[in-house]
Amino acid sequence: MFDITHQQGFSIDLNTPELIRLPILYNPHNSNAFTGIQNKTLARKRDYFQEPLYNINNVQYMVQMSFDIPPQELTLILDTGSGNLWVPSTQCDPSLCPNRRFDQAASSTFVSTSFDFVVNYVIGNATGALATDTVTIADTTVINQPFGIASSTYGILPQPQQNSSALGSEESSNQASSHLKTANGVLGLSFPKATGLERLQEKGYMSFVFNLVEQKVISDPVFSVYLSSSNIGGPAGEIIFGGIDQTKYSGALVYVSVMPSNTLSNPSAPATLPSNGYADFSYWVLHCQGITVQRENVTTTLPLPLILLLMFDTGATLSFFPYETVEAALISIAGPGGYQFNPSTSLFSIDCSLASSNATVHFHLSSTGSSGTSPTAINILASNLVYPGDARTLEEAKACVFGIAASLPSVNSNEIGIAAKNGMGSSVTGFIPVA
């Protein structure tokens, strides 16, 4: 749960009219699911709102949104690792924006601005202009939503898929049109500071979640993401704006204070809540104090950089850690010869039989790098980190990949709530007091 308010044990009853609920649908991948990994709302209220969020080819989670009146439907990457909402414009060359593009001339509610829009990602960028328009999701509308309208992109929008495989069921396939299978932009859900538009906030240019609060659609800038196993068909989870669903997890929801921007360069400094609330926060970042693998009666401590900051990022469905860390984990789980690294994709190929492994990976997280801070442990069964590489499910797969890829070596309380999904055998233990 991503909580940008100053509350402990925060939850909202599922019958509240201010809860916005979006089911996630699973889109099974084809045999080329991981080959491109490197190239990798709302003025009206009712009980809850449902809108598909797609797991595209096990690489991206997406949500369908409509822009303008009459509506133009676009599919956006759901990205907690960035703060901007943007879509490609019809003015963008099809070679740079190969999928469905937003036609501002067809919108009766589109308003252009004189401000440039530039957003940079690890793998690419988008540039254009800032605008506002009416945005609709799950039949619910927010007016004057700021967003970027990109006239140029690089490395972000994938080419349309040639394989039009089903979405996991005949019903979901019939409901989906071709443009739902490819990205048409990004919905960023990190803090307003990450948008680079702080200077414009006094003009009403708020990021999406905060605009929901500003227009009194939800009471607090809170959202929660629930993801089920990528190895099964049907619904893959849910995103809720305004609260949580306590039936989706087991045990207690453990809160960990997010690191303020001014401590990211000095993670060992004490984590304190800035006096101006969420304004000094950028991303959903925590400090990693350690990672261990437990297999039978043997516990292995994995090598880590002196400082390792972890970002909770739904922009990709894989996790990324330093190569040496992932390799050490696989040696512990699969044995020295039980994996093969593919440098072109940063992925580790493994035997699908590891889906029955009894090993557990423990991630020890805190809001500061200080050794005196008691960490919160996220305990994940290694079997949940085995992904089918050439089929829809593990039962059908003949080749599998590890769910952690190799990276390059190298709001008021602002918390993340972490809990174990029901039925997955994982757990979360510990508690970090809010500063």
C-alpha positions as CSV (number, residue, x, y, z in Angstrom):
1,M,0.0,0.0,0.0
2,F,1.3,3.4,-0.9
3,D,0.2,5.9,1.8
4,I,0.9,9.6,1.4
5,T,-1.0,10.5,4.6
6,H,0.0,10.8,8.2
7,Q,-2.0,7.8,9.5
8,Q,-1.1,4.5,11.1
9,G,-2.9,1.3,10.2
10,F,-4.8,3.3,7.6
11,S,-7.7,1.6,5.8
12,I,-11.0,2.5,4.2
13,D,-14.1,0.4,4.3
14,L,-14.7,-1.2,0.9
15,N,-18.2,0.1,0.8
16,T,-17.2,3.8,1.1
17,P,-18.3,5.9,-1.9
18,E,-14.8,7.4,-2.2
19,L,-13.1,4.1,-3.0
20,I,-11.9,3.7,-6.6
21,R,-11.3,0.1,-7.4
22,L,-9.7,-1.1,-10.6
23,P,-9.3,-4.9,-11.3
24,I,-6.2,-6.1,-13.0
25,L,-6.5,-8.5,-15.8
26,Y,-3.7,-10.9,-16.8
27,N,-2.5,-10.8,-20.4
28,P,-0.5,-14.0,-20.9
29,H,2.8,-13.6,-22.7
30,N,3.9,-15.2,-26.0
31,S,7.2,-17.0,-26.6
32,N,9.0,-13.7,-27.0
33,A,7.8,-12.3,-23.7
34,F,11.1,-11.2,-22.3
35,T,13.1,-10.4,-25.4
36,G,12.5,-6.7,-25.2
37,I,13.0,-6.2,-21.5
38,Q,15.9,-3.9,-21.9
39,N,14.1,-1.9,-24.5
40,K,11.7,-2.2,-22.3
41,T,-9.9,10.3,-12.0
42,L,-12.7,11.5,-11.0
43,A,-15.6,13.8,-10.3
44,R,-18.5,11.4,-9.8
45,K,-18.7,9.1,-6.8
46,R,-20.2,5.7,-6.2
47,D,-19.4,2.5,-4.2
48,Y,-16.4,1.5,-6.3
49,F,-15.1,1.6,-9.9
50,Q,-13.7,-1.2,-12.0
51,E,-11.4,-0.9,-15.0
52,P,-9.0,-3.5,-16.5
53,L,-5.3,-3.2,-15.8
54,Y,-3.3,-5.4,-18.0
55,N,-0.1,-7.4,-17.4
56,I,1.3,-7.1,-20.8
57,N,3.6,-10.0,-21.8
58,N,4.9,-10.3,-18.2
59,V,6.8,-7.1,-18.8
60,Q,4.4,-4.3,-18.0
61,Y,1.2,-3.6,-16.0
62,M,-1.2,-1.3,-17.8
63,V,-4.5,0.6,-17.2
64,Q,-7.0,1.8,-19.7
65,M,-7.9,5.5,-19.6
66,S,-10.0,7.8,-21.7
67,F,-9.0,11.4,-22.6
68,D,-11.3,14.2,-23.7
69,I,-15.0,14.5,-24.7
70,P,-15.8,12.5,-26.8
71,P,-13.5,9.9,-25.2
72,Q,-10.3,8.6,-26.8
73,E,-9.3,5.4,-25.1
74,L,-5.6,4.8,-24.5
75,T,-3.6,2.1,-22.6
76,L,-1.0,3.4,-20.2
77,I,1.9,1.8,-18.3
78,L,1.2,1.9,-14.6
79,D,4.4,3.2,-13.1
80,T,5.0,3.9,-9.4
81,G,8.6,4.7,-10.3
82,S,7.7,8.0,-12.0
83,G,5.3,10.9,-11.5
84,N,4.1,12.0,-14.8
85,L,1.0,11.2,-16.8
86,W,1.6,11.5,-20.5
87,V,0.3,10.2,-23.9
88,P,1.6,10.4,-27.5
89,S,0.2,13.0,-29.8
90,T,-0.9,12.6,-33.4
91,Q,1.9,15.1,-34.1
92,C,4.4,12.4,-33.1
93,D,5.9,10.5,-36.0
94,P,4.5,6.9,-36.1
95,S,8.0,5.5,-36.0
96,L,8.5,7.1,-32.6
97,C,4.9,6.7,-31.4
98,P,3.9,3.4,-33.1
99,N,0.6,2.7,-31.4
100,R,-2.6,4.7,-30.8
101,R,-2.1,8.4,-30.4
102,F,-4.1,11.2,-28.8
103,D,-5.8,13.6,-31.2
104,Q,-6.1,16.9,-29.4
105,A,-8.0,18.5,-32.3
106,A,-10.8,16.0,-31.7
107,S,-11.2,17.0,-28.0
108,S,-13.7,19.6,-26.9
109,T,-12.1,19.9,-23.5
110,F,-8.4,20.0,-24.4
111,V,-6.5,23.1,-23.2
112,S,-2.9,23.6,-24.3
113,T,-0.3,25.5,-22.2
114,S,2.9,27.3,-23.0
115,F,5.0,24.9,-20.8
116,D,7.3,22.3,-22.2
117,F,7.1,18.7,-21.1
118,V,10.2,16.6,-20.7
119,V,10.5,13.3,-18.9
120,N,13.6,11.0,-18.8
121,Y,13.6,7.4,-17.9
122,V,16.5,4.9,-17.5
123,I,15.6,3.4,-20.9
124,G,14.3,6.4,-22.8
125,N,12.4,9.7,-22.8
126,A,9.4,11.6,-24.0
127,T,9.2,15.3,-24.9
128,G,6.4,17.6,-25.9
129,A,4.1,20.1,-24.2
130,L,2.0,20.3,-21.0
131,A,-1.8,20.3,-21.4
132,T,-5.0,19.7,-19.5
133,D,-8.1,17.7,-20.4
134,T,-10.9,15.6,-19.0
135,V,-9.7,12.2,-18.0
136,T,-12.0,9.2,-17.4
137,I,-11.2,5.9,-15.8
138,A,-13.8,3.3,-14.8
139,D,-16.7,5.6,-15.9
140,T,-15.5,8.2,-13.5
141,T,-14.1,11.6,-14.6
142,V,-11.6,14.2,-13.4
143,I,-11.6,17.5,-15.1
144,N,-8.6,19.7,-15.9
145,Q,-6.1,16.9,-15.4
146,P,-2.6,18.0,-16.3
147,F,-0.7,15.6,-18.6
148,G,2.1,15.7,-21.1
149,I,1.3,15.4,-24.8
150,A,4.4,13.9,-26.4
151,S,5.5,14.9,-29.8
152,S,8.6,12.7,-29.6
153,T,9.5,9.5,-27.6
154,Y,12.5,7.2,-27.4
155,G,12.7,3.7,-26.0
156,I,9.4,3.8,-24.1
157,L,6.6,2.7,-26.5
158,P,6.9,-0.8,-27.9
159,Q,6.0,-1.8,-31.4
160,P,2.6,-3.4,-31.8
161,Q,2.6,-7.1,-31.2
162,Q,2.2,-9.4,-34.2
163,N,1.0,-12.2,-31.9
164,S,-2.6,-11.4,-31.0
165,S,-2.9,-14.1,-28.3
166,A,-5.9,-14.2,-26.0
167,L,-6.0,-12.2,-22.8
168,G,-6.4,-15.3,-20.7
169,S,-10.0,-16.1,-21.4
170,E,-12.4,-15.8,-24.4
171,E,-14.4,-13.2,-22.6
172,S,-11.5,-10.9,-21.9
173,S,-10.3,-11.3,-25.4
174,N,-13.6,-10.3,-26.8
175,Q,-13.6,-7.2,-24.6
176,A,-10.2,-6.0,-25.6
177,S,-9.4,-4.2,-28.8
178,S,-6.0,-4.2,-30.5
179,H,-4.7,-1.0,-29.0
180,L,-5.0,-2.5,-25.5
181,K,-2.0,-4.8,-26.2
182,T,0.5,-2.1,-26.6
183,A,1.5,1.0,-24.5
184,N,0.1,4.4,-25.4
185,G,1.7,6.4,-22.6
186,V,2.5,6.3,-18.9
187,L,0.5,6.9,-15.7
188,G,3.1,7.9,-13.1
189,L,2.1,7.4,-9.4
190,S,5.1,8.7,-7.4
191,F,5.2,12.0,-5.6
192,P,4.5,15.4,-7.2
193,K,8.2,16.3,-6.8
194,A,9.1,13.6,-9.3
195,T,7.0,15.3,-12.0
196,G,9.3,18.3,-12.1
197,L,6.2,20.5,-12.1
198,E,6.4,21.8,-8.5
199,R,6.6,25.4,-9.7
200,L,3.3,25.0,-11.4
201,Q,1.3,23.5,-8.5
202,E,0.0,26.9,-7.5
203,K,-1.6,27.0,-10.9
204,G,-3.4,23.7,-10.2
205,Y,-1.0,21.4,-12.0
206,M,-1.3,18.4,-9.7
207,S,-0.2,14.8,-10.3
208,F,-3.0,12.3,-10.8
209,V,-3.5,10.9,-7.2
210,F,-3.3,14.4,-5.7
211,N,-5.8,15.7,-8.2
212,L,-8.2,13.0,-7.0
213,V,-7.9,14.5,-3.5
214,E,-8.1,18.1,-4.8
215,Q,-11.3,17.4,-6.6
216,K,-12.6,15.5,-3.5
217,V,-12.9,12.2,-5.3
218,I,-10.9,10.4,-2.5
219,S,-10.3,11.8,1.0
220,D,-6.5,10.9,1.1
221,P,-3.8,10.5,-1.5
222,V,-3.6,6.7,-1.0
223,F,-3.5,3.9,-3.4
224,S,-2.8,0.2,-3.1
225,V,-1.6,-2.4,-5.6
226,Y,-2.4,-6.1,-5.3
227,L,-0.7,-8.5,-7.8
228,S,-1.4,-12.2,-8.1
229,S,0.9,-14.8,-9.6
230,S,1.8,-14.1,-13.3
231,N,1.6,-17.8,-13.9
232,I,-2.2,-18.0,-13.9
233,G,-4.8,-16.7,-16.2
234,G,-7.7,-14.4,-15.4
235,P,-7.5,-11.4,-13.1
236,A,-4.0,-10.6,-12.1
237,G,-4.8,-8.3,-9.2
238,E,-6.2,-4.9,-8.5
239,I,-5.3,-1.3,-7.9
240,I,-7.4,0.8,-5.5
241,F,-7.3,4.5,-5.1
242,G,-8.4,5.7,-1.7
243,G,-7.8,2.6,0.5
244,I,-7.0,-1.1,0.7
245,D,-8.8,-4.4,0.6
246,Q,-7.9,-6.3,3.7
247,T,-9.0,-9.6,2.2
248,K,-6.1,-9.5,-0.3
249,Y,-3.4,-10.1,2.2
250,S,-2.5,-12.2,5.3
251,G,-1.1,-11.0,8.6
252,A,-0.6,-7.4,9.5
253,L,0.0,-4.6,7.0
254,V,3.5,-3.4,7.9
255,Y,4.3,0.3,7.3
256,V,7.8,1.5,6.5
257,S,8.6,5.2,6.2
258,V,9.7,6.3,2.7
259,M,13.1,8.0,2.5
260,P,12.8,11.8,1.9
261,S,14.7,13.1,-1.2
262,N,17.2,15.0,1.0
263,T,18.4,11.7,2.6
264,L,18.9,9.7,-0.7
265,S,22.4,11.0,-0.9
266,N,23.1,10.1,2.7
267,P,21.0,7.0,3.5
268,S,22.6,6.6,7.0
269,A,21.1,9.8,8.2
270,P,18.1,9.5,10.5
271,A,14.8,9.5,8.6
272,T,12.6,12.4,9.7
273,L,9.4,13.7,8.3
274,P,9.9,17.0,6.6
275,S,7.9,19.9,8.0
276,N,6.3,20.5,4.6
277,G,4.7,17.0,4.4
278,Y,5.1,15.2,1.1
279,A,6.8,18.0,-0.8
280,D,10.3,16.7,0.0
281,F,9.6,13.2,-1.2
282,S,10.1,12.0,-4.8
283,Y,9.9,8.2,-5.1
284,W,8.8,5.1,-3.1
285,V,12.4,4.4,-1.9
286,L,13.6,2.3,1.0
287,H,17.0,1.2,2.2
288,C,18.0,-2.4,1.9
289,Q,20.0,-3.5,4.9
290,G,20.5,-7.0,3.6
291,I,19.3,-10.0,1.6
292,T,19.6,-13.6,2.7
293,V,18.6,-16.9,1.2
294,Q,17.5,-19.8,3.4
295,R,17.5,-23.3,1.9
296,E,16.8,-26.2,4.3
297,N,19.1,-25.4,7.3
298,V,21.6,-23.2,5.4
299,T,21.3,-19.4,5.4
300,T,23.4,-17.5,2.8
301,T,24.0,-13.7,3.1
302,L,24.1,-12.2,-0.4
303,P,26.7,-9.6,-1.4
304,L,25.4,-6.0,-1.6
305,P,26.8,-2.6,-2.4
306,L,27.7,-0.5,0.6
307,I,24.5,1.5,0.0
308,L,21.6,-0.2,-1.8
309,L,18.3,1.8,-2.2
310,L,15.3,-0.1,-3.4
311,M,12.5,1.6,-5.4
312,F,9.0,0.0,-5.4
313,D,8.3,0.3,-9.1
314,T,5.4,-1.2,-11.1
315,G,6.9,0.0,-14.4
316,A,8.2,-3.5,-15.0
317,T,7.0,-6.8,-13.7
318,L,10.5,-8.0,-12.9
319,S,12.8,-6.9,-10.0
320,F,16.3,-5.7,-10.7
321,F,19.4,-6.1,-8.4
322,P,23.1,-6.0,-9.0
323,Y,24.4,-8.9,-11.0
324,E,26.6,-10.3,-8.1
325,T,23.6,-10.3,-5.8
326,V,21.3,-12.2,-8.2
327,E,24.1,-14.7,-9.1
328,A,24.7,-15.4,-5.4
329,A,21.0,-16.0,-4.8
330,L,20.8,-18.4,-7.7
331,I,23.9,-20.3,-6.6
332,S,22.1,-20.8,-3.2
333,I,18.8,-21.7,-4.8
334,A,19.7,-23.6,-7.9
335,G,23.4,-24.6,-7.4
336,P,26.5,-23.3,-9.2
337,G,25.5,-24.8,-12.6
338,G,21.7,-24.2,-12.3
339,Y,21.4,-21.0,-14.2
340,Q,22.6,-19.2,-17.4
341,F,22.8,-15.5,-17.8
342,N,21.7,-13.7,-21.0
343,P,23.5,-10.3,-21.2
344,S,21.3,-9.1,-24.0
345,T,18.2,-9.3,-21.8
346,S,19.8,-9.2,-18.3
347,L,17.8,-12.3,-17.5
348,F,18.8,-15.6,-15.9
349,S,17.5,-18.8,-17.5
350,I,16.7,-21.5,-14.9
351,D,15.2,-24.9,-14.8
352,C,11.4,-24.9,-14.4
353,S,11.7,-27.5,-11.7
354,L,12.7,-24.7,-9.3
355,A,9.0,-23.9,-9.1
356,S,9.0,-26.6,-6.4
357,S,12.0,-25.2,-4.5
358,N,11.8,-24.9,-0.7
359,A,14.2,-22.0,-0.5
360,T,13.1,-18.5,0.8
361,V,14.6,-15.1,-0.1
362,H,14.5,-12.6,2.8
363,F,14.7,-8.9,2.0
364,H,15.5,-6.7,5.0
365,L,14.3,-3.1,4.5
366,S,14.2,0.1,6.5
367,S,13.8,3.8,6.1
368,T,17.4,4.5,6.9
369,G,20.8,2.9,6.4
370,S,21.6,3.2,10.1
371,S,22.5,-0.2,11.6
372,G,20.6,0.7,14.7
373,T,17.3,0.6,12.8
374,S,15.4,-2.7,13.1
375,P,14.6,-3.8,9.5
376,T,11.3,-5.0,8.2
377,A,11.7,-8.4,6.5
378,I,9.9,-9.4,3.3
379,N,10.0,-13.2,2.9
380,I,9.4,-14.5,-0.6
381,L,9.4,-18.2,-1.6
382,A,11.9,-18.8,-4.3
383,S,9.2,-20.8,-6.2
384,N,7.3,-17.5,-6.7
385,L,10.3,-16.1,-8.5
386,V,10.2,-18.7,-11.3
387,Y,8.5,-17.3,-14.4
388,P,7.6,-19.3,-17.6
389,G,9.8,-18.1,-20.5
390,D,8.1,-19.8,-23.4
391,A,4.5,-20.4,-22.4
392,R,1.5,-18.9,-20.6
393,T,1.9,-21.1,-17.4
394,L,4.7,-22.9,-15.6
395,E,2.9,-26.2,-16.3
396,E,3.2,-25.5,-20.0
397,A,6.7,-24.0,-20.0
398,K,9.8,-25.8,-21.1
399,A,12.1,-22.8,-20.4
400,C,11.9,-20.6,-17.4
401,V,13.5,-17.4,-16.1
402,F,14.3,-16.0,-12.7
403,G,12.0,-13.2,-11.6
404,I,15.0,-11.0,-10.5
405,A,17.0,-9.6,-13.4
406,A,20.5,-8.1,-13.3
407,S,20.8,-4.3,-13.1
408,L,24.0,-2.4,-14.0
409,P,26.6,-2.7,-11.2
410,S,27.3,0.2,-10.0
411,V,2.6,12.8,0.8
412,N,2.2,13.5,4.7
413,S,3.5,10.4,6.5
414,N,4.8,9.0,3.2
415,E,4.8,5.3,3.9
416,I,4.7,2.0,2.0
417,G,2.5,-0.6,3.5
418,I,3.7,-4.2,2.8
419,A,1.9,-7.4,3.3
420,A,2.0,-11.0,2.0
421,K,-0.5,-12.0,-0.6
422,N,-2.9,-14.7,0.5
423,G,-2.1,-18.2,-0.6
424,M,1.5,-17.5,-1.8
425,G,3.3,-18.7,1.3
426,S,5.2,-15.4,1.7
427,S,5.3,-13.2,4.8
428,V,6.3,-9.8,6.1
429,T,7.6,-9.3,9.6
430,G,8.7,-6.2,11.6
431,F,7.7,-2.6,12.0
432,I,9.3,0.7,11.4
433,P,7.8,3.5,13.5
434,V,6.8,6.6,11.6
435,A,9.1,9.5,12.4
